[in-house]
Amino acid sequence: KTILAAGTNGVDITTDGGVTWKVLDTGNYNAVQANTPRAIWAVGPNGAVAKFTYMADLVKPMKVIF
């Protein structure tokens, strides 16, 4: 089971139900939503918006600030 967690220390992902975790980003975020592994969105204070792509061991963060 894949789980995403967001908070003041960033966004983490687990693909094994929480046994192991990988850091996606270390920014300060309030919420995270994933429609697909290629469309993971996080939002934070001051209008911060980040989009991430996750594919197995490859993480490609792309931060966009509006």
Salt bridges, closest charged atoms under 4 A:
ASP25 OD1 - LYS63 NZ 3.49
ASP57 OD1 - LYS22 NZ 2.50
